Amino acid sequence: MTASSSRSRVLEELHLIQCSLLPDEHLTFLDEPEAWLNALEQFSEGNIEDAAMPSSEAFFSVQLDGEKMWFEITLFGKQVETFPGGSVSVKGDDISRDHQEAWQRIITASLKDLRDSDAEYPIYELLSTHLLPRLREDLETRSENSPQHLSVLPASVPSPSTGHEIYHALFTSHHLISPNKRRSLLQWSSSLSVSGFAKVGYPGVIYAQGEKSNIEEFVDNVKAMQWLALKLRFVESLPAEKQGATGRVI
């Protein structure tokens, strides 16, 4: 793996992780945060060659609002002779050693399965498919069993939506290879003024953002293609702080 391809792989995986997070999930760089955020911004705008890589490995945390436990991750980029991937550790406030070790065993087993299956982006898949859904499920279970959850809560009033509300959506699939499907994605992104990106190969990933009605139509169009193991990870309002330029879907 060349230095250029290693850099591109790290930024691709970081971008996938960043775009797949829900509004209450947060990625925080723990080493050279400004430099890594600048590199990701350049990458998201399509300026791969201009994305100056920080001197450190990509070291960051991913945390869920309301959860005292979080994950600290290092993405390997410079150790080009090793399997491209990373390391994940469990951290937390007031969590028992047994609880921490149980999560670490889940991480170790899941990473082994992903590496045995030659996953191209193992840390992204580990977080989006295994760790964050399970962590959210655990948090919701504890919340449902807490006395506070049983008290009467005021009804929430939904905010009015408009045609100009910005939404985003993330699909994953077993693969994205077909030139016809890629041409369709390009046509829809152009006609619907949708921005985002598509990762070609195994697995396939499609991320898009745009006005609510356009994203909903884009999602319906992608679903209609019905390719192998297509999963809609989310379609939801995009928080204002995450709105910004991305490359056109290809």
N, C-alpha and C positions, 0 to 999 in steps of 0.2 A: 504494500500500500504506500503510495507516494505521500509526501507531506501535504500536497494540495488536496488529494482525495481524502486523506485523514481529516483535514480541516473541514472539508465539505460535509463529511459524514457526521462529525460532531455537531455542526451547525444545523444540519437537516434534522437530526434526532432532537436537539434542543427545541427547534421550531415546532416539530410535531408535538412534543410534550407541552410546550407553551400554549399552542392552539387548542389542544384537547382538554385543557383544564376547565372545569366549571367555574362559575363566578365566585364560589366560596372555597375554591382551591387555589393555592398560591405558590408560585415558584420564586424563591429568593436566592440570589447568588451570594455565596459566603466568602468568596475570594475574588478580588478585582471586580466587584459588581458593575461598576460603571463601564469598564472595558468590555465585559461580556454583553451587557445590554446594548452597547454601541455596535458590537459585532453582529448581534442578532438582528438589530434594526437594519443594518446594511444588507444582511442576507435576505431578510424578508422583502426588501425592495428590489431584489434581483442583482444586487451589486456584490456577487460572491468574491470576485477578485479584490474588491476594495474593502472587504470585511477583515480588518486587521485582527489577527488572533492574539488574545492576551498571552502572557508568558506562562500562566498557570494552567493546570488542568481545569475543566469545567466542574466546579464544586458548588453544589446548591442544595437547598432543602425544598421539599414539597409538603405543604401542611394544609389541613382541612379546618375551616372555621369551627370553633367549639370543641375541637379534639386536642387533648394534651399530648398526644403522641404524633410524631412526624418522621419523615424519612430524609436522610442525608445521602446524597448521591454524588459519585465522581464518575464522569464520562472519560474514558481513556481515548486519547487522540495521538499522543506522542509515542506510545509504546506500540509501534506499528507491527512488531512481530507477534504480538499477542492477539487473541481473539478480540475483535472490536466489540466493546461492550462497556462495562463499568462495574462499580461496586455500590452496594446499597446497605446502609445500616439504619437501625431503629433507634430513635432518640425520644425523650419525653420527660415531662414533669410528673414526678410522683408515680411512675409506673413501676411495677414489681419486676424483679429480675426474671421470674418465671414467664411473665407476660412478654417481656422483651425477647427472651430466648425463643418463645413460641413463634413470634412474628419473624424472627431471624431464620428459623427453620423453614417457614413458608417461603421466605425470599430465596433461600438457598435452593430449595426443591424446584421452585418456579423458574429460577434462572437456569438451572440445569436442563429442564425440559425445553426452554426456549432456545438454548444453545445447541442442544441435541437436534432440534428441528431446524437449525440454521437460520434462525430469525435474524433479519437484517437490522432491526432496531429493537434489540432485546429489552433495553431499559424502558423505552416508550411503551412496549407491549406489557412489560411487567407492571408499570404504574397504571396504565389505562384499563387493562383487562383483569389484573389480579389484585393489586394492593389497594388502590383508591376505592373501587367498588366495595371491597370487603371492609375497609375502614369505615366507609359511609354506612354500611349495613350495621356494623357494630355500634356506631354512634347513635343511629336511629333506634336501635333496639334498647340501648340504655336510656334514651330520651323517653321512649314509650313506657318504660318501667319506672320512671322517676315520679315522685309525688307531684312535682310541678306540672308534669304533662297532664295529670288528671284534673287540674283546676280549670275553671271556666275562663276561656281566653276571648278577648274581643274579636269579632269577625273582621277579617282583613278586607279592605276595599281595594279591588284591583284598579291599577292605574289605567287610564284610557289609552288605547293603542292607536297609533296613526299609521298611515301608509308609509311614512318616512322613518319609522322606527327601525333601527339597524339590528339585524339578526345575523347569527352565524350558525353553521351546521358542520358536522364532521361525520364522514362515512369511513368505514374500513371494509375491506373485502379480502378474499383469499389472494387475489392478484388483480393487477390492472395492466393488461398487455395490449388488448385489441386496439388497433389504430382507429377503427370505426367509432369505438366508444370514446376515445380521446378526442376525435374530431367533434363528436356530439357535445362533449363537455366544453370544448372551446366555443362552439356555436352558441350554446346556452349562456355561457358566461358573458359573451359579447352582447347577445340580444337582450339579456336581462340585467345588464350592467352589474354583474356579480364579479367580485374579485376573490382571490384565494390561490390555492395551489393543488396540484395532484402529484402524488408520488407513484411513479410507474414501477412495476415489478411485483415482488412478493414481500410483504402483503401490499395491497393497493390502499392508498389513502387519498381521500378527497376532502379538502377543507374549503369552505366558501363563506363570504360575508357580503351583505348588501341589504337593501330595503326589505322589510318583512314580507311583503307580498311576492317579491321577486325570489327571495330565498325559499319560500314555501313552494313556489312553482318549480324552482330548480330541484328541490328535494323530491317532488313528485316525479319529475322527469328522470332523475337518477334511479329511483325505486322501480320505475317502469322497465328499466333495462334488465333487471332480475338476473344479475350474474352471481357466481358462486360465493356463498357465505357473505353476502352483502349485509352490513349492519349499520344502522343509523345510531351513532353514539349520542348525539344530541342535536336539537334544533331549538334555539332559544335566543332571547334578547342579548345583545352584546354589550357588556358594561362600557360606559363611556371611556374609562381609562384604558381599555383594550382596543378602542377603535383606532385604526390607522391604516396606512397603505400596505397592501400585500400584492404579490405578483398576480397576473391574470392566470386563471385556471388553464392548465395545458393538458 
